[in-house]
Amino acid sequence: MEKAEFGFVRDLVEVTDSALSKQVSALEEADWVAIQKGRAGRRPRTWLSLTSEGRAVYQRHLSALRAIAAG
């Protein structure tokens, strides 16, 4: 998946709009997440995507979790 709609991510991780917005802002500041605003019909929408640096950080995180789980 290249990008995800804000509402989808919010529902997936089961947090409030406010909590997700704060986290996304911090991730954007770190240049790990890109935010794209637009419209779907007449409704405003926000899409989130990982930057290349964000993907690399995520992959390192997954590797560390796998190492922990492997013992």
Phi, psi and omega in degrees: 000130181276322179211158180228144179286141183311313181298323178297314180296316179304312181291324181296316182267358174056056176232170177282163175305315182298314181297316180293319180301317179297316180294317180297321178299318178294319179292325177293319179298325178281357182065036177257338181229140174253141180245131178235124179253145180191202180226146170243100190069235179265356186266131177291144180223153175233129178246144181243142175212152177282141171281172178298322176294320178298321177296318180295316179297317179298317179296319177297320178297314178299318178299319179295318178297319178296320179296319178296315182294328180285341178080000000 
